[in-house]
Amino acid sequence: MRDFKTLFVWQKAHQLTLDIYEITKTFPKDELYGLISQMRRSSASIPTNIAEGCGRNSDAELARFSIIAMGSASELEYQLLLAHDLQYLRSDEFEKLNSVLVEVKKMLNSFIRRLQSG
């Protein structure tokens, strides 16, 4: 069992989740059960799946949960784009969050490859 809090990819994903929670506070209230909820769930799913994978007994299981986290990151990538296109996010906010998300996806991809190569 690994301590997920020591993984840089988890730390980065956790901070992204905190940032998503903060920025979605500014979205229109009628999006509370729509885009706000979706963005919060998909962002939180990234570090959550990493943490769950760390609680499993093998690198294969950790890789599997990390792949699920990657899927959640891809969901969030679209949701950020949608929020920007709906003008809920300014361009600078979108660029900052998207840049961090791309970094998380790259870190996850590298992490998954390392786990799968044994």
Buried (B, 14 or more C-beta within 10 A) or exposed (E): EBEBEEBEBBBBBBEBBEBBBEBBEEBEEEBEEEBBEBBBBBBBBBBBBBBBBBEBEEBEBBBBBBBBBBEBBEBBBEBBEBBBEEEBBEEEBBEBBBEBBEBBBEBBBEBBEEBBEE
